[in-house]
Amino acid sequence: MTDTPAARAAQATPPNVARKIKGLSDRAIAWIFVGPTIFLLLAINIFPLIWTIRLSFTNFKANRINREPEWVGLRNYERILTDSDIWLNMQATAHFLFWTIFFQVLIGFTLAYLINKKFKGNDLWTTIIVLPMMLSPAVVGNFWKFLYQPQIGLFNYIVAFFTGKDPSSFEMLGSVDLAPWSIVIVDTWMWTPFVMLICLAGLRSIPDYIYEAAEVDRASKLRQFFTITIPMVLPFLMLAVLFRGIENFKMFDLVVQLTGGGPGSTTELTSINLKREAFEKWRTGYASAYAIILFVTVFGLASIYVKALNKVKER
C-alpha cells in the first residue's frame, strides 16, 4: 500500500469514510484542512472592504439605520479631497511620519552598531533598551503625560537644566508648536528598540571574512563602514522603515492618550480624524470614503516601496 497522507488518513477512519478518502488526492486533502481558514480570512477581510466601498458611495449614517441611504456617487470623495481641514490632518500625519522614522532609524542604527561591538554587559544593555517596546501604548501615553506636566514633570526639569529656562515656562502637550514634537519624542522612545533589533540582525548577518578581506586590502574603518556595512544593512533598514511607516500612518492610541489630537487639531492625525467622522459625527458613508482613500494611499506607497526594496536586495 502506498504511504501517502490520504492512505494514512484512510487507515485511521471508519471503512465507509476510508473508501471516500482514498479517492482524494494530496492536494484535495490539503484544501480540506486549509479551506476553512481561507474562507474565514476572506470573510473577515474581503467582505468588510467590499461593504466599505459600497457605503462610500452613499450618505449612510450608522445612527440612523432605519433611514434608507441615498446613493451620492463620488460626492464623498470629492468633498474629502477638497477639504482643507483634511489636508491639514494629512500634513500633521506626514510631519509625524517623517520625523519619527528619521529619528528611529538614526538612533536605532547607532544603538545596533554599538551593541554589535561585543562588550561587557552587552546583553544587559540590550534588554534595558528593548523594554519600552514591550509596554502597552496606553501605559506609555499615561507615563509620558505625567512626565510632560509643567509643574511636576521630570521632562521640563531636564530641559530647564540644559537650557536654563523656567520649567513651568513651557508646556509640551498644551503648546501648538511643541505638541507635534511631544508625540514624536514618545513614539521614538517607544519604537527605536524595534528598529535597533532589525538593524542588529542585519549587522550580525554580515560575514566576518568580508571585513577580514577589507583589512588585508588596507581599507580604513570608515571605508569599510560605507562600502560594506551600510550597503549590506540597507535592506534591513528599508524593511524597518516600511514597518514603522505603515504602523505610524495608522497611529491612534498613543496620540489619543497624550494629546487627544489637540491643542485644537495640531496633532489630529488622519486616524483620529477618521474616528471622529465615523463615531462622533456618525457620517458613516463619508468616513468609508475617507478610509478607502487612506487604504489606497498606504497600499500604493507600500507597493512602490516594496519594489524599491526588492531592487536593493537584488544588487
Phi and psi in degrees as GROMACS dihedral restraints (atoms count N, CA, C in turn):
[ dihedral_restraints ]
;  ai    aj    ak    al  type     phi  dphi    fc
    3     4     5     6     1   -68.8    20    10
    4     5     6     7     1   138.6    20    10
    6     7     8     9     1   -94.8    20    10
    7     8     9    10     1    75.4    20    10
    9    10    11    12     1  -109.0    20    10
   10    11    12    13     1   161.4    20    10
   12    13    14    15     1   -55.2    20    10
   13    14    15    16     1   -37.2    20    10
   15    16    17    18     1   -65.4    20    10
   16    17    18    19     1   -40.3    20    10
   18    19    20    21     1   -67.3    20    10
   19    20    21    22     1   -41.9    20    10
   21    22    23    24     1   -64.9    20    10
   22    23    24    25     1   -38.8    20    10
   24    25    26    27     1   -66.4    20    10
   25    26    27    28     1   -36.1    20    10
   27    28    29    30     1   -66.8    20    10
   28    29    30    31     1   -37.0    20    10
   30    31    32    33     1   -65.9    20    10
   31    32    33    34     1   -28.3    20    10
   33    34    35    36     1   -91.1    20    10
   34    35    36    37     1     4.6    20    10
   36    37    38    39     1  -118.9    20    10
   37    38    39    40     1   163.1    20    10
   39    40    41    42     1   -57.8    20    10
   40    41    42    43     1   153.0    20    10
   42    43    44    45     1   -56.0    20    10
   43    44    45    46     1   -41.8    20    10
   45    46    47    48     1   -66.7    20    10
   46    47    48    49     1   -34.2    20    10
   48    49    50    51     1   -78.3    20    10
   49    50    51    52     1   -33.2    20    10
   51    52    53    54     1   -60.9    20    10
   52    53    54    55     1   -37.7    20    10
   54    55    56    57     1   -63.2    20    10
   55    56    57    58     1   -35.0    20    10
   57    58    59    60     1   -73.0    20    10
   58    59    60    61     1   -38.1    20    10
   60    61    62    63     1   -69.7    20    10
   61    62    63    64     1   -37.2    20    10
   63    64    65    66     1   -61.0    20    10
   64    65    66    67     1   -25.6    20    10
   66    67    68    69     1   -82.9    20    10
   67    68    69    70     1    -3.9    20    10
   69    70    71    72     1   -91.1    20    10
   70    71    72    73     1   145.1    20    10
   72    73    74    75     1   -80.9    20    10
   73    74    75    76     1   167.9    20    10
   75    76    77    78     1   -61.1    20    10
   76    77    78    79     1   -36.9    20    10
   78    79    80    81     1   -65.9    20    10
   79    80    81    82     1   -38.5    20    10
   81    82    83    84     1   -65.2    20    10
   82    83    84    85     1   -41.0    20    10
   84    85    86    87     1   -61.6    20    10
   85    86    87    88     1   -42.4    20    10
   87    88    89    90     1   -61.7    20    10
   88    89    90    91     1   -41.6    20    10
   90    91    92    93     1   -68.3    20    10
   91    92    93    94     1   -30.0    20    10
   93    94    95    96     1   -63.2    20    10
   94    95    96    97     1   -38.3    20    10
   96    97    98    99     1   -81.1    20    10
   97    98    99   100     1   -38.3    20    10
   99   100   101   102     1   -83.7    20    10
  100   101   102   103     1   -28.7    20    10
  102   103   104   105     1   -52.4    20    10
  103   104   105   106     1   -50.4    20    10
  105   106   107   108     1   -58.9    20    10
  106   107   108   109     1   -37.8    20    10
  108   109   110   111     1   -66.1    20    10
  109   110   111   112     1   -44.0    20    10
  111   112   113   114     1   -62.8    20    10
  112   113   114   115     1   -42.5    20    10
  114   115   116   117     1   -61.0    20    10
  115   116   117   118     1   -41.4    20    10
  117   118   119   120     1   -64.9    20    10
  118   119   120   121     1   -42.3    20    10
  120   121   122   123     1   -64.0    20    10
  121   122   123   124     1   -40.7    20    10
  123   124   125   126     1   -63.8    20    10
  124   125   126   127     1   -40.7    20    10
  126   127   128   129     1   -66.0    20    10
  127   128   129   130     1   -36.3    20    10
  129   130   131   132     1   -79.2    20    10
  130   131   132   133     1   -35.4    20    10
  132   133   134   135     1  -102.3    20    10
  133   134   135   136     1   -49.9    20    10
  135   136   137   138     1   -74.4    20    10
  136   137   138   139     1   -46.0    20    10
  138   139   140   141     1   -60.6    20    10
  139   140   141   142     1   -48.0    20    10
  141   142   143   144     1   -59.9    20    10
  142   143   144   145     1   -35.3    20    10
  144   145   146   147     1   -64.8    20    10
  145   146   147   148     1   -45.8    20    10
  147   148   149   150     1   -63.5    20    10
  148   149   150   151     1   -40.9    20    10
  150   151   152   153     1   -65.2    20    10
  151   152   153   154     1   -38.7    20    10
  153   154   155   156     1   -65.1    20    10
  154   155   156   157     1   -42.0    20    10
  156   157   158   159     1   -60.4    20    10
  157   158   159   160     1   -42.1    20    10
  159   160   161   162     1   -63.3    20    10
  160   161   162   163     1   -45.1    20    10
  162   163   164   165     1   -65.6    20    10
  163   164   165   166     1   -27.3    20    10
  165   166   167   168     1   -66.0    20    10
  166   167   168   169     1   -15.3    20    10
  168   169   170   171     1   -99.9    20    10
  169   170   171   172     1    13.6    20    10
  171   172   173   174     1  -127.8    20    10
  172   173   174   175     1   172.2    20    10
  174   175   176   177     1  -103.0    20    10
  175   176   177   178     1    31.2    20    10
  177   178   179   180     1   -59.3    20    10
  178   179   180   181     1   139.4    20    10
  180   181   182   183     1  -126.5    20    10
  181   182   183   184     1   125.0    20    10
  183   184   185   186     1   -67.8    20    10
  184   185   186   187     1   -21.0    20    10
  186   187   188   189     1   -87.9    20    10
  187   188   189   190     1     3.8    20    10
  189   190   191   192     1  -133.5    20    10
  190   191   192   193     1    62.1    20    10
  192   193   194   195     1   -70.5    20    10
  193   194   195   196     1   -18.4    20    10
  195   196   197   198     1   -81.1    20    10
  196   197   198   199     1   -10.9    20    10
  198   199   200   201     1   -94.8    20    10
  199   200   201   202     1   128.9    20    10
  201   202   203   204     1   -68.0    20    10
  202   203   204   205     1   123.7    20    10
  204   205   206   207     1   -68.1    20    10
  205   206   207   208     1   147.4    20    10
  207   208   209   210     1   -99.5    20    10
  208   209   210   211     1   136.8    20    10
  210   211   212   213     1   -76.2    20    10
  211   212   213   214     1   121.6    20    10
  213   214   215   216     1  -116.5    20    10
  214   215   216   217     1     2.7    20    10
  216   217   218   219     1    66.2    20    10
  217   218   219   220     1  -131.0    20    10
  219   220   221   222     1   -92.0    20    10
  220   221   222   223     1    12.8    20    10
  222   223   224   225     1   -61.5    20    10
  223   224   225   226     1   -40.6    20    10
  225   226   227   228     1   -62.3    20    10
  226   227   228   229     1   -43.3    20    10
  228   229   230   231     1   -64.1    20    10
  229   230   231   232     1   -40.8    20    10
  231   232   233   234     1   -64.3    20    10
  232   233   234   235     1   -41.8    20    10
  234   235   236   237     1   -65.6    20    10
  235   236   237   238     1   -37.9    20    10
  237   238   239   240     1   -67.7    20    10
  238   239   240   241     1   -47.1    20    10
  240   241   242   243     1   -71.6    20    10
  241   242   243   244     1   -16.0    20    10
  243   244   245   246     1  -108.4    20    10
  244   245   246   247     1     7.2    20    10
  246   247   248   249     1   -87.3    20    10
  247   248   249   250     1   116.1    20    10
  249   250   251   252     1   -65.5    20    10
  250   251   252   253     1   -32.0    20    10
  252   253   254   255     1   -65.1    20    10
  253   254   255   256     1   -38.4    20    10
  255   256   257   258     1   -67.6    20    10
  256   257   258   259     1   -36.8    20    10
  258   259   260   261     1   -66.2    20    10
  259   260   261   262     1   -30.9    20    10
  261   262   263   264     1   -66.7    20    10
  262   263   264   265     1   -39.3    20    10
  264   265   266   267     1   -63.7    20    10
  265   266   267   268     1   -38.4    20    10
  267   268   269   270     1   -63.0    20    10
  268   269   270   271     1   -39.9    20    10
  270   271   272   273     1   -65.4    20    10
  271   272   273   274     1   -41.0    20    10
  273   274   275   276     1   -63.2    20    10
  274   275   276   277     1   -39.5    20    10
  276   277   278   279     1   -66.7    20    10
  277   278   279   280     1   -41.6    20    10
  279   280   281   282     1   -64.0    20    10
  280   281   282   283     1   -41.4    20    10
  282   283   284   285     1   -60.2    20    10
  283   284   285   286     1   -47.0    20    10
  285   286   287   288     1   -62.7    20    10
  286   287   288   289     1   -44.6    20    10
  288   289   290   291     1   -62.0    20    10
  289   290   291   292     1   -51.1    20    10
  291   292   293   294     1   -61.8    20    10
  292   293   294   295     1   -50.6    20    10
  294   295   296   297     1   -74.0    20    10
  295   296   297   298     1   -34.5    20    10
  297   298   299   300     1   -66.2    20    10
  298   299   300   301     1   -44.6    20    10
  300   301   302   303     1   -65.6    20    10
  301   302   303   304     1   -40.8    20    10
  303   304   305   306     1   -59.3    20    10
  304   305   306   307     1   -51.8    20    10
  306   307   308   309     1   -69.9    20    10
  307   308   309   310     1   -38.2    20    10
  309   310   311   312     1   -66.5    20    10
  310   311   312   313     1   -39.9    20    10
  312   313   314   315     1   -69.3    20    10
  313   314   315   316     1   -44.4    20    10
  315   316   317   318     1   -62.7    20    10
  316   317   318   319     1   -53.1    20    10
  318   319   320   321     1   -71.8    20    10
  319   320   321   322     1   -40.6    20    10
  321   322   323   324     1   -62.4    20    10
  322   323   324   325     1   -43.8    20    10
  324   325   326   327     1   -67.3    20    10
  325   326   327   328     1   -39.0    20    10
  327   328   329   330     1   -61.6    20    10
  328   329   330   331     1   -45.6    20    10
  330   331   332   333     1   -63.6    20    10
  331   332   333   334     1   -41.6    20    10
  333   334   335   336     1   -63.3    20    10
  334   335   336   337     1   -40.1    20    10
  336   337   338   339     1   -64.8    20    10
  337   338   339   340     1   -39.6    20    10
  339   340   341   342     1   -71.3    20    10
  340   341   342   343     1   -43.0    20    10
  342   343   344   345     1   -68.9    20    10
  343   344   345   346     1   -29.0    20    10
  345   346   347   348     1   -65.5    20    10
  346   347   348   349     1   -24.1    20    10
  348   349   350   351     1   -79.1    20    10
  349   350   351   352     1    97.9    20    10
  351   352   353   354     1   -58.1    20    10
  352   353   354   355     1   128.5    20    10
  354   355   356   357     1  -146.9    20    10
  355   356   357   358     1   171.1    20    10
  357   358   359   360     1   -66.4    20    10
  358   359   360   361     1   130.6    20    10
  360   361   362   363     1    83.6    20    10
  361   362   363   364     1    14.1    20    10
  363   364   365   366     1   -56.7    20    10
  364   365   366   367     1   -49.6    20    10
  366   367   368   369     1   -65.5    20    10
  367   368   369   370     1   -38.0    20    10
  369   370   371   372     1   -64.0    20    10
  370   371   372   373     1   -46.2    20    10
  372   373   374   375     1   -66.2    20    10
  373   374   375   376     1   -35.7    20    10
  375   376   377   378     1   -61.9    20    10
  376   377   378   379     1   -44.0    20    10
  378   379   380   381     1   -63.3    20    10
  379   380   381   382     1   -42.4    20    10
  381   382   383   384     1   -64.5    20    10
  382   383   384   385     1   -42.2    20    10
  384   385   386   387     1   -66.6    20    10
  385   386   387   388     1   -33.8    20    10
  387   388   389   390     1   -77.9    20    10
  388   389   390   391     1   -16.7    20    10
  390   391   392   393     1   -52.9    20    10
  391   392   393   394     1   -44.5    20    10
  393   394   395   396     1   -55.3    20    10
  394   395   396   397     1   -38.5    20    10
  396   397   398   399     1   -74.0    20    10
  397   398   399   400     1    -8.8    20    10
  399   400   401   402     1   -86.0    20    10
  400   401   402   403     1   -10.5    20    10
  402   403   404   405     1   -87.3    20    10
  403   404   405   406     1   156.6    20    10
  405   406   407   408     1   -73.5    20    10
  406   407   408   409     1   142.2    20    10
  408   409   410   411     1   -57.1    20    10
  409   410   411   412     1   -32.9    20    10
  411   412   413   414     1   -65.6    20    10
  412   413   414   415     1   -41.2    20    10
  414   415   416   417     1   -66.3    20    10
  415   416   417   418     1   -44.4    20    10
  417   418   419   420     1   -62.7    20    10
  418   419   420   421     1   -41.9    20    10
  420   421   422   423     1   -61.4    20    10
  421   422   423   424     1   -47.0    20    10
  423   424   425   426     1   -66.0    20    10
  424   425   426   427     1   -38.1    20    10
  426   427   428   429     1   -62.6    20    10
  427   428   429   430     1   -48.1    20    10
  429   430   431   432     1   -74.1    20    10
  430   431   432   433     1   -27.2    20    10
  432   433   434   435     1   -63.2    20    10
  433   434   435   436     1   -37.3    20    10
  435   436   437   438     1   -69.1    20    10
  436   437   438   439     1   -40.7    20    10
  438   439   440   441     1   -65.4    20    10
  439   440   441   442     1   -29.6    20    10
  441   442   443   444     1   -82.3    20    10
  442   443   444   445     1    -4.3    20    10
  444   445   446   447     1   -60.0    20    10
  445   446   447   448     1   129.2    20    10
  447   448   449   450     1   -65.3    20    10
  448   449   450   451     1   -34.1    20    10
  450   451   452   453     1   -85.3    20    10
  451   452   453   454     1   -41.9    20    10
  453   454   455   456     1  -119.4    20    10
  454   455   456   457     1    -6.1    20    10
  456   457   458   459     1   -73.2    20    10
  457   458   459   460     1   140.9    20    10
  459   460   461   462     1   -70.4    20    10
  460   461   462   463     1   -30.0    20    10
  462   463   464   465     1   -60.6    20    10
  463   464   465   466     1   -46.7    20    10
  465   466   467   468     1   -62.3    20    10
  466   467   468   469     1   -35.8    20    10
  468   469   470   471     1   -71.0    20    10
  469   470   471   472     1   -33.6    20    10
  471   472   473   474     1   -67.5    20    10
  472   473   474   475     1   -44.3    20    10
  474   475   476   477     1   -62.8    20    10
  475   476   477   478     1   -41.5    20    10
  477   478   479   480     1   -63.5    20    10
  478   479   480   481     1   -34.3    20    10
  480   481   482   483     1   -64.6    20    10
  481   482   483   484     1   -37.6    20    10
  483   484   485   486     1   -89.4    20    10
  484   485   486   487     1   -24.8    20    10
  486   487   488   489     1  -106.5    20    10
  487   488   489   490     1   -19.8    20    10
  489   490   491   492     1    82.9    20    10
  490   491   492   493     1     6.4    20    10
  492   493   494   495     1   -80.4    20    10
  493   494   495   496     1   160.0    20    10
  495   496   497   498     1   -71.1    20    10
  496   497   498   499     1   128.4    20    10
  498   499   500   501     1   -57.0    20    10
  499   500   501   502     1   -30.5    20    10
  501   502   503   504     1   -92.0    20    10
  502   503   504   505     1     8.3    20    10
  504   505   506   507     1   -85.5    20    10
  505   506   507   508     1    -9.5    20    10
  507   508   509   510     1  -143.6    20    10
  508   509   510   511     1   153.1    20    10
  510   511   512   513     1  -131.6    20    10
  511   512   513   514     1   115.7    20    10
  513   514   515   516     1   -64.1    20    10
  514   515   516   517     1   -46.2    20    10
  516   517   518   519     1   -83.4    20    10
  517   518   519   520     1   -20.5    20    10
  519   520   521   522     1   -99.9    20    10
  520   521   522   523     1    -2.3    20    10
  522   523   524   525     1   -97.8    20    10
  523   524   525   526     1   135.7    20    10
  525   526   527   528     1   -63.5    20    10
  526   527   528   529     1   -36.4    20    10
  528   529   530   531     1   -79.5    20    10
  529   530   531   532     1   -33.0    20    10
  531   532   533   534     1   -94.7    20    10
  532   533   534   535     1   -24.8    20    10
  534   535   536   537     1   -57.6    20    10
  535   536   537   538     1   -44.2    20    10
  537   538   539   540     1   -60.1    20    10
  538   539   540   541     1   -34.9    20    10
  540   541   542   543     1   -74.7    20    10
  541   542   543   544     1   -27.6    20    10
  543   544   545   546     1   -64.4    20    10
  544   545   546   547     1   -39.7    20    10
  546   547   548   549     1   -75.5    20    10
  547   548   549   550     1   -29.2    20    10
  549   550   551   552     1   -64.2    20    10
  550   551   552   553     1   -43.6    20    10
  552   553   554   555     1   -61.6    20    10
  553   554   555   556     1   -45.7    20    10
  555   556   557   558     1   -66.7    20    10
  556   557   558   559     1   -45.4    20    10
  558   559   560   561     1   -64.8    20    10
  559   560   561   562     1   -37.1    20    10
  561   562   563   564     1   -64.5    20    10
  562   563   564   565     1   -43.2    20    10
  564   565   566   567     1   -61.8    20    10
  565   566   567   568     1   -38.4    20    10
  567   568   569   570     1   -78.7    20    10
  568   569   570   571     1   -39.2    20    10
  570   571   572   573     1  -111.1    20    10
  571   572   573   574     1    -1.0    20    10
  573   574   575   576     1   -58.8    20    10
  574   575   576   577     1   -38.5    20    10
  576   577   578   579     1   -57.7    20    10
  577   578   579   580     1   -33.5    20    10
  579   580   581   582     1   -63.1    20    10
  580   581   582   583     1   -46.7    20    10
  582   583   584   585     1   -64.2    20    10
  583   584   585   586     1   -38.3    20    10
  585   586   587   588     1   -60.2    20    10
  586   587   588   589     1   -43.2    20    10
  588   589   590   591     1   -64.3    20    10
  589   590   591   592     1   -40.5    20    10
  591   592   593   594     1   -65.3    20    10
  592   593   594   595     1   -43.2    20    10
  594   595   596   597     1   -66.4    20    10
  595   596   597   598     1   -37.1    20    10
  597   598   599   600     1   -64.1    20    10
  598   599   600   601     1   -39.1    20    10
  600   601   602   603     1   -62.5    20    10
  601   602   603   604     1   -39.6    20    10
  603   604   605   606     1   -65.8    20    10
  604   605   606   607     1   -42.4    20    10
  606   607   608   609     1   -64.8    20    10
  607   608   609   610     1   -40.1    20    10
  609   610   611   612     1   -79.3    20    10
  610   611   612   613     1    -7.6    20    10
  612   613   614   615     1   -87.8    20    10
  613   614   615   616     1    -7.4    20    10
  615   616   617   618     1   -79.5    20    10
  616   617   618   619     1   121.7    20    10
  618   619   620   621     1   -63.7    20    10
  619   620   621   622     1   143.0    20    10
  621   622   623   624     1   -66.4    20    10
  622   623   624   625     1   -29.0    20    10
  624   625   626   627     1   -66.0    20    10
  625   626   627   628     1   -22.4    20    10
  627   628   629   630     1   -67.7    20    10
  628   629   630   631     1   -43.7    20    10
  630   631   632   633     1   -67.2    20    10
  631   632   633   634     1   -36.4    20    10
  633   634   635   636     1   -65.1    20    10
  634   635   636   637     1   -40.2    20    10
  636   637   638   639     1   -65.4    20    10
  637   638   639   640     1   -37.3    20    10
  639   640   641   642     1   -66.8    20    10
  640   641   642   643     1   -36.0    20    10
  642   643   644   645     1   -69.3    20    10
  643   644   645   646     1   -36.3    20    10
  645   646   647   648     1   -61.1    20    10
  646   647   648   649     1   -37.4    20    10
  648   649   650   651     1   -80.9    20    10
  649   650   651   652     1     5.7    20    10
  651   652   653   654     1    62.9    20    10
  652   653   654   655     1    35.6    20    10
  654   655   656   657     1   -78.1    20    10
  655   656   657   658     1   135.7    20    10
  657   658   659   660     1   -70.4    20    10
  658   659   660   661     1   164.1    20    10
  660   661   662   663     1   -60.3    20    10
  661   662   663   664     1   -38.8    20    10
  663   664   665   666     1   -65.1    20    10
  664   665   666   667     1   -41.8    20    10
  666   667   668   669     1   -66.8    20    10
  667   668   669   670     1   -39.5    20    10
  669   670   671   672     1   -61.4    20    10
  670   671   672   673     1   -37.7    20    10
  672   673   674   675     1   -63.9    20    10
  673   674   675   676     1   -44.3    20    10
  675   676   677   678     1   -86.2    20    10
  676   677   678   679     1   -20.5    20    10
  678   679   680   681     1  -104.5    20    10
  679   680   681   682     1   -17.1    20    10
  681   682   683   684     1  -118.5    20    10
  682   683   684   685     1   -56.9    20    10
  684   685   686   687     1   -63.7    20    10
  685   686   687   688     1   -56.2    20    10
  687   688   689   690     1   -60.9    20    10
  688   689   690   691     1   -50.7    20    10
  690   691   692   693     1   -59.5    20    10
  691   692   693   694     1   -36.2    20    10
  693   694   695   696     1   -82.0    20    10
  694   695   696   697     1   -21.8    20    10
  696   697   698   699     1   -92.5    20    10
  697   698   699   700     1   -14.2    20    10
  699   700   701   702     1   -54.6    20    10
  700   701   702   703     1   -44.3    20    10
  702   703   704   705     1   -59.6    20    10
  703   704   705   706     1   -36.1    20    10
  705   706   707   708     1   -69.1    20    10
  706   707   708   709     1   -39.9    20    10
  708   709   710   711     1   -62.2    20    10
  709   710   711   712     1   -43.9    20    10
  711   712   713   714     1   -65.9    20    10
  712   713   714   715     1   -35.7    20    10
  714   715   716   717     1   -65.3    20    10
  715   716   717   718     1   -40.2    20    10
  717   718   719   720     1   -63.8    20    10
  718   719   720   721     1   -40.8    20    10
  720   721   722   723     1   -62.6    20    10
  721   722   723   724     1   -40.5    20    10
  723   724   725   726     1   -61.9    20    10
  724   725   726   727     1   -49.0    20    10
  726   727   728   729     1   -62.1    20    10
  727   728   729   730     1   -47.7    20    10
  729   730   731   732     1   -70.3    20    10
  730   731   732   733     1   -33.5    20    10
  732   733   734   735     1   -64.0    20    10
  733   734   735   736     1   -45.6    20    10
  735   736   737   738     1   -64.3    20    10
  736   737   738   739     1   -44.7    20    10
  738   739   740   741     1   -65.1    20    10
  739   740   741   742     1   -42.8    20    10
  741   742   743   744     1   -75.1    20    10
  742   743   744   745     1   -24.5    20    10
  744   745   746   747     1   -64.4    20    10
  745   746   747   748     1   -32.0    20    10
  747   748   749   750     1  -105.3    20    10
  748   749   750   751     1    20.8    20    10
  750   751   752   753     1   -57.9    20    10
  751   752   753   754     1   132.4    20    10
  753   754   755   756     1  -140.0    20    10
  754   755   756   757     1   -61.6    20    10
  756   757   758   759     1   -62.5    20    10
  757   758   759   760     1   -42.2    20    10
  759   760   761   762     1   -64.8    20    10
  760   761   762   763     1   -43.0    20    10
  762   763   764   765     1   -69.5    20    10
  763   764   765   766     1   -37.4    20    10
  765   766   767   768     1   -62.1    20    10
  766   767   768   769     1   -41.6    20    10
  768   769   770   771     1   -65.6    20    10
  769   770   771   772     1   -36.8    20    10
  771   772   773   774     1   -82.7    20    10
  772   773   774   775     1   -54.9    20    10
  774   775   776   777     1  -123.0    20    10
  775   776   777   778     1   -18.0    20    10
  777   778   779   780     1    66.7    20    10
  778   779   780   781     1    16.2    20    10
  780   781   782   783     1    95.7    20    10
  781   782   783   784     1    -7.8    20    10
  783   784   785   786     1   -93.7    20    10
  784   785   786   787     1  -172.7    20    10
  786   787   788   789     1   -68.8    20    10
  787   788   789   790     1   139.9    20    10
  789   790   791   792     1    66.9    20    10
  790   791   792   793     1  -118.7    20    10
  792   793   794   795     1  -126.4    20    10
  793   794   795   796     1    27.0    20    10
  795   796   797   798     1   -62.0    20    10
  796   797   798   799     1   -40.9    20    10
  798   799   800   801     1  -111.8    20    10
  799   800   801   802     1    24.3    20    10
  801   802   803   804     1   -81.1    20    10
  802   803   804   805     1    95.6    20    10
  804   805   806   807     1   -73.0    20    10
  805   806   807   808     1   168.1    20    10
  807   808   809   810     1   -61.0    20    10
  808   809   810   811     1   -35.1    20    10
  810   811   812   813     1   -65.8    20    10
  811   812   813   814     1   -37.9    20    10
  813   814   815   816     1   -70.1    20    10
  814   815   816   817     1   -42.0    20    10
  816   817   818   819     1   -64.1    20    10
  817   818   819   820     1   -38.8    20    10
  819   820   821   822     1   -63.0    20    10
  820   821   822   823     1   -42.4    20    10
  822   823   824   825     1   -62.6    20    10
  823   824   825   826     1   -39.6    20    10
  825   826   827   828     1   -68.0    20    10
  826   827   828   829     1   -38.8    20    10
  828   829   830   831     1   -66.2    20    10
  829   830   831   832     1   -37.2    20    10
  831   832   833   834     1   -83.6    20    10
  832   833   834   835     1   -40.0    20    10
  834   835   836   837     1  -119.7    20    10
  835   836   837   838     1     0.5    20    10
  837   838   839   840     1  -115.2    20    10
  838   839   840   841     1   -44.0    20    10
  840   841   842   843     1   -92.7    20    10
  841   842   843   844     1   -12.9    20    10
  843   844   845   846     1    57.0    20    10
  844   845   846   847     1    36.7    20    10
  846   847   848   849     1   -95.3    20    10
  847   848   849   850     1    75.0    20    10
  849   850   851   852     1   -65.5    20    10
  850   851   852   853     1   -44.1    20    10
  852   853   854   855     1   -62.7    20    10
  853   854   855   856     1   -44.1    20    10
  855   856   857   858     1   -62.5    20    10
  856   857   858   859     1   -44.8    20    10
  858   859   860   861     1   -65.3    20    10
  859   860   861   862     1   -33.3    20    10
  861   862   863   864     1   -65.0    20    10
  862   863   864   865     1   -42.6    20    10
  864   865   866   867     1   -63.9    20    10
  865   866   867   868     1   -39.7    20    10
  867   868   869   870     1   -59.8    20    10
  868   869   870   871     1   -45.0    20    10
  870   871   872   873     1   -64.8    20    10
  871   872   873   874     1   -38.8    20    10
  873   874   875   876     1   -65.9    20    10
  874   875   876   877     1   -40.7    20    10
  876   877   878   879     1   -62.3    20    10
  877   878   879   880     1   -43.6    20    10
  879   880   881   882     1   -65.0    20    10
  880   881   882   883     1   -40.3    20    10
  882   883   884   885     1   -62.5    20    10
  883   884   885   886     1   -46.0    20    10
  885   886   887   888     1   -63.7    20    10
  886   887   888   889     1   -39.0    20    10
  888   889   890   891     1   -62.1    20    10
  889   890   891   892     1   -50.4    20    10
  891   892   893   894     1   -65.5    20    10
  892   893   894   895     1   -44.9    20    10
  894   895   896   897     1   -63.4    20    10
  895   896   897   898     1   -43.0    20    10
  897   898   899   900     1   -64.8    20    10
  898   899   900   901     1   -49.4    20    10
  900   901   902   903     1   -63.7    20    10
  901   902   903   904     1   -40.3    20    10
  903   904   905   906     1   -65.3    20    10
  904   905   906   907     1   -38.8    20    10
  906   907   908   909     1   -63.7    20    10
  907   908   909   910     1   -44.1    20    10
  909   910   911   912     1   -62.6    20    10
  910   911   912   913     1   -42.1    20    10
  912   913   914   915     1   -66.4    20    10
  913   914   915   916     1   -40.0    20    10
  915   916   917   918     1   -64.2    20    10
  916   917   918   919     1   -36.9    20    10
  918   919   920   921     1   -62.8    20    10
  919   920   921   922     1   -41.9    20    10
  921   922   923   924     1   -64.5    20    10
  922   923   924   925     1   -39.1    20    10
  924   925   926   927     1   -63.0    20    10
  925   926   927   928     1   -41.6    20    10
  927   928   929   930     1   -65.1    20    10
  928   929   930   931     1   -36.3    20    10
  930   931   932   933     1   -65.8    20    10
  931   932   933   934     1   -38.1    20    10
  933   934   935   936     1   -66.1    20    10
  934   935   936   937     1   -38.7    20    10
  936   937   938   939     1   -66.3    20    10
  937   938   939   940     1   -31.7    20    10
  939   940   941   942     1   -77.7    20    10
  940   941   942   943     1   -14.1    20    10
